[in-house]
Amino acid sequence: MHTSRYNRYLECNTSEGTTYLIYNSISNGLGTVNQPLYNALQQNDKEYLRNCVEFESLKMGGFVYETQPDELGKLEYTFESLRRQKSVLNLTILPTFNCNFRCSYCFEDMTAKHGNLELSETTREQILDFIQKSATQPGLQKIIINWTGGEPLLAYKKILSMMETSNAIAAAQNLQIEHYMVSNGYLLTANRAKQLSDRGMKRIQITIDGDRTTHNQRRVLEGQRGTFDKIMKNIKSSSEYIHITIRTNVDRHNVNSLTSYLDELSQFAYKDRFSVYFSATTSYTAGGCQSNGSCFVNEEFADVLLDLYALAIQKGLHISYYPMYTPVACAAISENSLVIQPDGGLQKCWNTVGNPRYLVGHIGNKETESMQADPWLSYSPYKIEKCRSCDVLPLCGGGCAQQSFENSEREPVCREFKYNFEEMLRFNYELQLQTNHQV
């Protein structure tokens, strides 16, 4: 009889007494137990556990094993198997480097360096030819295409055309195909949302960076014109046809505006048609925030994040912040995944687009890709001691490889739930109680 090394135990003290919580990072099971069982799990009391009435449920939840498990070995095996899988082709396509916004934390790194570069007819054909050839590969079952930029809707007609062709390719081979988009939302209309949805667009992510005043200082058009009202109008009309995820970048400059921002979001009658999540503004090229400027390091952001999600729930907004097993942290370290620039350059990571140092090839000469992608495909958190010994490894999957390549320690930057893990569990337990009381 053995307990999982990925169990976490938490006492919650309330006015009604003490509640004993257990959570497992692999199964993601979260539940309450009585005090004797709680103590037996913590102490690995084999006799008690073997004879308790909850034994079968504990086994199903991954909290206990009858024989000594090699959990770390199984996690590593799953990680390597999934990153090498051939059943899903994951493509991120940038139809343009151009953007109609002039956001301070993005513009200098993209449009200012690359200008109004859009997908040429030759590159478009090379991409579709690659999709055509990939669709005939043995074992392929699904194609996922993420459309981003620059601002992808500046190349709206090209995207529609490429969606239609790629959909036809997938249909001819009996493959599933899904489309997603990251947009600033300024050019999104109800008609466009319907056309995109009709062609298989599942979700569009749009960024809003605070209340009207704050957003209009950070995410502006050329000439510093604000964008908040038009984006919210577009979300309202477009969310009738397609799910909208609102991302909010958080740093020291806008964090104090987020209470009024969530107040504004909560007033919209259509708030049930979008979801919200928060992300720390960071410097990927510097290997993450070093807390020497406006950004939060993840240890600081951990506390900020829980407060924001608690407030969002209070305002009746749709959020999700439940800890989930993540076998492979991102597509960048997966074999069957590519990011395609508008010039046809191939990258492995969204955050390195436009950076020639990270190019792994060209869509017109894909034979060069496998060799140059080796740093990404050889990256593994299971080779790093601080990851191997961490009980939240199943949740973060080793974090961001690109940050690991760039920071001074050449190691992953620990995610925020490394620092707020128990608070996050308590948050989800209390949220579960509120939901049960409302039913």
C-alpha positions in Angstrom: 0.0 0.0 0.0 1.5 3.3 -1.1 0.2 6.9 -1.2 0.9 9.1 -4.3 3.8 11.5 -4.2 1.5 14.0 -5.9 -1.1 14.1 -3.1 -1.6 17.5 -1.4 -3.4 17.8 1.9 -5.2 20.9 3.2 -7.2 21.8 6.3 -9.9 24.4 5.8 -11.1 26.1 9.0 -14.6 27.6 8.8 -17.2 28.7 11.3 -18.7 25.2 11.0 -15.4 23.5 11.9 -12.5 22.0 10.1 -12.8 20.4 6.6 -10.0 18.1 5.4 -9.2 18.3 1.7 -7.1 16.0 -0.5 -6.0 16.7 -4.0 -4.0 14.7 -6.6 -2.0 16.5 -9.3 -2.3 13.7 -11.8 -6.0 12.7 -11.5 -7.0 16.3 -10.5 -9.3 14.8 -7.9 -10.3 17.1 -5.1 -12.5 16.0 -2.2 -13.2 16.0 1.5 -12.3 13.2 3.9 -12.8 12.6 7.6 -9.9 13.4 10.0 -8.8 9.7 10.6 -8.5 9.1 6.9 -6.8 12.4 6.4 -4.2 11.5 9.0 -3.8 8.0 7.6 -3.0 9.4 4.1 -0.5 11.8 5.5 1.2 9.2 7.5 0.9 6.5 4.9 -0.8 4.2 7.4 -1.0 1.1 5.3 -3.2 -0.9 7.6 -5.8 1.8 8.0 -5.9 2.6 4.3 -6.2 -1.1 3.2 -9.2 -1.6 5.4 -11.0 1.7 5.1 -14.4 1.8 3.3 -13.0 4.6 1.0 -10.2 2.4 -0.3 -11.6 1.7 -3.8 -12.5 5.4 -4.3 -9.0 6.4 -3.2 -7.5 4.0 -5.8 -9.7 5.3 -8.6 -8.7 8.9 -7.7 -5.0 8.0 -7.8 -4.4 8.8 -4.1 -3.2 5.3 -3.2 -1.7 2.3 -5.0 -1.6 -1.3 -3.9 2.0 -1.6 -5.2 4.8 0.9 -5.3 4.2 3.0 -8.4 6.8 4.7 -10.6 4.7 7.8 -11.0 7.5 10.0 -12.3 8.4 7.4 -14.9 4.9 7.1 -16.1 4.6 10.9 -16.3 7.8 11.1 -18.4 6.6 8.2 -20.7 3.3 10.0 -21.3 5.1 13.3 -21.9 7.4 11.7 -24.5 4.6 9.8 -26.2 2.3 12.8 -26.5 5.0 15.1 -27.8 5.9 12.6 -30.5 2.3 11.8 -31.5 1.2 11.9 -35.1 -2.6 11.9 -34.7 -2.9 15.7 -34.5 -1.2 18.3 -36.7 -1.1 21.7 -34.9 -0.3 24.7 -37.0 -0.2 28.4 -36.1 -0.4 30.6 -39.2 0.4 34.3 -39.2 -1.2 35.7 -42.4 0.4 39.1 -41.6 3.0 40.8 -39.4 1.1 44.0 -39.6 -1.1 45.4 -36.9 -3.6 48.2 -36.6 -2.8 48.7 -32.9 0.2 50.3 -31.3 0.5 48.5 -28.0 3.6 49.5 -26.0 4.5 46.0 -25.0 4.1 44.4 -28.5 4.4 46.9 -31.3 8.1 47.5 -31.2 8.9 43.8 -31.4 6.7 43.1 -34.4 5.3 45.6 -36.9 8.1 48.2 -36.4 10.7 45.5 -37.4 8.8 43.7 -40.2 6.5 46.4 -41.6 3.4 45.5 -43.6 4.5 42.0 -44.5 1.6 39.8 -45.5 1.3 36.3 -46.9 2.2 36.1 -50.5 0.4 34.0 -53.0 3.4 31.7 -53.2 3.6 31.3 -49.5 -0.1 30.7 -49.3 0.2 27.9 -51.8 3.2 26.4 -50.0 1.2 26.3 -46.7 -1.8 24.6 -48.4 0.5 22.2 -50.2 2.1 21.3 -46.8 -1.4 20.7 -45.3 -2.4 18.6 -48.3 0.7 16.4 -47.9 0.3 16.2 -44.1 -3.3 15.1 -44.5 -2.2 11.9 -46.2 0.2 10.9 -43.5 -0.6 7.6 -41.7 -2.3 8.0 -38.4 -3.3 11.6 -38.7 -6.8 12.2 -37.3 -7.2 16.0 -36.7 -5.8 19.3 -37.9 -5.8 22.3 -35.6 -5.1 25.7 -37.1 -4.5 28.8 -34.9 -4.7 32.1 -36.7 -2.7 35.0 -35.2 -0.4 37.8 -36.2 0.1 40.8 -36.2 -3.6 41.3 -36.4 -5.0 38.4 -38.5 -8.3 40.1 -39.4 -6.2 42.5 -41.5 -5.9 39.5 -43.9 -9.5 38.4 -43.4 -10.2 37.4 -47.0 -7.1 35.3 -47.2 -8.0 33.6 -44.0 -11.5 32.7 -45.2 -10.0 31.3 -48.5 -7.4 29.3 -46.6 -10.0 28.0 -44.2 -12.2 26.8 -47.0 -9.3 25.0 -48.8 -7.9 23.4 -45.7 -11.4 22.3 -44.7 -11.8 20.7 -48.1 -8.5 18.9 -47.7 -9.5 17.6 -44.3 -12.9 16.4 -45.6 -11.3 14.6 -48.5 -9.2 12.5 -46.0 -12.0 12.1 -43.4 -10.1 14.2 -40.9 -11.4 16.5 -38.2 -10.3 20.2 -38.5 -10.7 23.0 -36.0 -9.8 26.7 -36.2 -9.0 29.2 -33.5 -7.9 32.8 -33.6 -6.1 35.4 -31.5 -7.3 38.9 -32.4 -7.4 42.4 -30.9 -11.1 42.4 -31.9 -11.3 45.8 -33.5 -12.1 44.5 -36.9 -14.4 41.7 -35.8 -18.1 42.1 -36.7 -21.1 39.9 -36.3 -21.1 39.1 -40.0 -17.4 38.1 -39.9 -18.0 36.0 -36.7 -20.8 34.1 -38.5 -18.7 33.5 -41.6 -15.8 32.3 -39.5 -18.0 30.1 -37.4 -19.6 28.6 -40.5 -16.1 27.6 -41.6 -15.2 25.9 -38.3 -13.8 28.7 -36.1 -14.3 27.4 -32.5 -13.1 30.3 -30.4 -11.6 33.8 -30.7 -9.3 35.2 -28.0 -9.5 39.0 -27.6 -7.4 41.1 -25.2 -8.8 43.8 -23.0 -6.3 45.4 -20.6 -8.5 47.1 -17.9 -11.3 49.5 -17.6 -12.1 51.9 -20.4 -9.6 54.6 -19.3 -6.7 52.1 -18.7 -7.3 50.0 -21.8 -7.5 53.2 -24.0 -4.0 54.1 -22.7 -2.4 50.8 -23.4 -4.1 49.3 -26.5 -4.5 52.1 -29.0 -4.7 52.7 -32.7 -2.1 54.7 -34.6 -2.5 58.3 -33.4 -3.3 57.0 -29.8 -7.0 56.7 -30.4 -8.8 54.4 -27.9 -10.4 51.1 -28.8 -12.3 49.9 -25.7 -15.9 50.8 -26.8 -15.6 49.4 -30.3 -14.1 46.1 -29.1 -16.8 45.6 -26.5 -19.4 46.4 -29.1 -17.8 43.8 -31.4 -17.7 41.2 -28.6 -21.4 41.7 -27.9 -22.4 41.2 -31.5 -19.9 38.5 -32.4 -20.5 36.3 -29.3 -23.9 35.4 -30.7 -22.1 33.2 -33.2 -18.7 32.2 -31.7 -17.3 31.8 -28.2 -15.1 34.7 -27.1 -12.3 34.4 -24.5 -11.2 37.7 -23.1 -7.6 37.8 -22.0 -6.4 40.5 -19.7 -2.7 41.2 -19.4 -1.8 42.3 -15.8 1.1 44.3 -14.6 1.8 47.0 -12.1 0.5 49.7 -14.4 -3.0 48.4 -14.7 -3.6 46.2 -11.7 -5.4 48.9 -9.7 -7.9 49.5 -12.5 -9.1 45.9 -12.7 -11.8 46.2 -10.0 -13.6 48.8 -12.0 -12.8 46.8 -15.2 -14.6 43.8 -13.8 -17.4 46.0 -12.7 -17.8 47.2 -16.3 -17.7 43.6 -17.7 -20.3 42.5 -15.2 -22.8 45.1 -16.4 -23.0 43.7 -19.8 -26.2 41.7 -20.4 -24.3 39.3 -22.6 -21.6 38.4 -20.0 -22.7 34.7 -20.2 -21.4 34.6 -23.8 -17.7 35.2 -23.0 -15.2 33.9 -20.5 -12.3 35.8 -18.9 -8.8 34.9 -17.9 -5.8 36.8 -16.6 -2.1 36.6 -17.7 1.0 38.4 -16.4 2.6 40.8 -18.8 6.1 39.4 -19.2 9.2 39.5 -21.4 9.7 36.2 -23.1 12.9 37.4 -24.8 14.3 38.1 -21.4 13.3 34.7 -20.0 10.4 36.1 -18.0 9.9 39.0 -15.7 12.7 39.9 -13.3 10.6 42.3 -11.3 12.8 45.2 -12.3 10.1 47.1 -14.2 6.3 47.0 -14.5 5.7 43.3 -14.6 5.1 40.8 -11.7 7.3 37.8 -11.2 5.2 34.7 -10.9 5.5 34.5 -7.1 4.0 38.0 -6.8 1.4 37.3 -9.5 0.2 34.2 -7.6 -1.5 36.4 -5.0 -2.8 38.9 -7.5 -4.3 36.2 -9.6 -6.4 34.6 -6.9 -7.8 38.0 -5.9 -8.8 38.7 -9.5 -10.5 35.4 -10.0 -12.3 35.7 -6.7 -13.6 39.2 -7.8 -14.6 37.9 -11.2 -16.6 35.1 -9.7 -18.2 37.6 -7.3 -19.2 39.7 -10.4 -20.9 36.8 -12.0 -18.3 36.4 -14.8 -17.3 33.0 -16.4 -13.8 31.9 -15.4 -11.9 28.7 -14.9 -8.9 28.3 -12.6 -9.0 24.7 -11.6 -5.6 22.9 -11.6 -5.4 20.4 -14.4 -2.8 17.7 -15.4 -0.9 19.1 -18.4 1.2 16.3 -19.9 2.9 18.6 -22.5 3.0 22.3 -21.6 2.8 23.7 -25.1 2.9 22.9 -28.8 6.4 24.4 -29.2 8.0 21.2 -27.8 5.8 18.9 -29.8 7.0 17.2 -32.9 3.9 17.6 -35.0 3.5 21.4 -34.5 4.8 24.4 -36.4 4.4 28.2 -36.4 4.4 29.7 -40.0 5.3 33.3 -40.5 3.9 35.4 -43.4 7.3 35.2 -45.1 7.1 31.3 -44.9 9.7 31.2 -42.1 9.1 28.3 -39.6 9.2 28.7 -35.9 8.3 26.3 -33.0 7.0 29.0 -30.6 4.5 31.9 -30.9 6.8 34.1 -28.8 9.8 33.9 -31.2 8.0 34.9 -34.4 10.1 37.5 -36.3 13.3 36.4 -34.5 15.7 34.9 -37.0 17.7 33.3 -34.2 14.9 30.8 -33.6 14.0 30.0 -37.2 13.8 26.2 -37.8 13.3 26.3 -41.6 11.0 27.6 -44.4 7.7 26.2 -45.5 9.1 25.9 -49.0 12.1 23.8 -47.8 10.7 21.9 -44.8 13.6 19.3 -44.9 15.7 21.7 -42.8 13.1 21.8 -40.0 13.9 18.6 -38.1 17.5 19.4 -37.5 17.0 23.0 -36.4 14.1 22.2 -34.2 16.2 19.9 -32.0 16.6 22.3 -29.0 12.8 22.3 -28.7 12.3 18.6 -29.2 15.0 17.7 -26.8 13.8 20.0 -24.1 12.3 18.0 -21.2 11.4 19.0 -17.6 12.2 15.4 -16.7 15.9 16.2 -17.2 15.8 19.1 -14.7 16.0 18.2 -11.0 13.9 21.0 -9.7 11.1 19.8 -11.9 11.5 16.1 -11.2 11.2 16.7 -7.5 8.3 19.1 -7.7 4.7 17.9 -6.8 3.1 20.4 -9.2 5.0 19.1 -12.2 1.9 17.4 -13.6 0.1 20.7 -13.6 2.7 22.9 -15.3 4.4 20.3 -17.5 7.7 22.1 -17.0 6.5 25.6 -17.9 7.7 27.6 -20.9 10.7 26.2 -22.8 11.4 29.5 -24.5 11.8 31.3 -21.1 14.0 28.4 -20.0 16.3 29.1 -23.1 16.5 32.8 -22.3 16.8 33.2 -18.6 20.2 33.3 -16.8 19.7 30.0 -15.0 18.7 28.2 -18.2 15.9 26.5 -16.3 12.1 26.8 -16.4 10.4 29.7 -14.7 8.1 28.2 -12.1 4.4 28.9 -12.8 2.3 30.9 -10.3 0.5 27.9 -8.9 3.9 26.7 -7.5 3.3 29.5 -5.0 -0.5 29.6 -4.5 -1.2 25.9 -4.8 -3.0 25.5 -1.5 -4.8 28.8 -1.8 -6.0 27.7 -5.3 -7.4 24.5 -3.9 -9.2 26.3 -1.2 -10.6 28.8 -3.8 -11.9 25.9 -5.9 -13.4 24.1 -2.9 -15.2 27.2 -1.7 -16.4 27.9 -5.3 -17.8 24.3 -5.4 -19.7 24.9 -2.2 -21.2 28.1 -3.6 -22.3 26.3 -6.8 -23.9 23.5 -4.8 -25.7 26.0 -2.6 -27.1 27.8 -5.7 -28.5 24.6 -7.3 
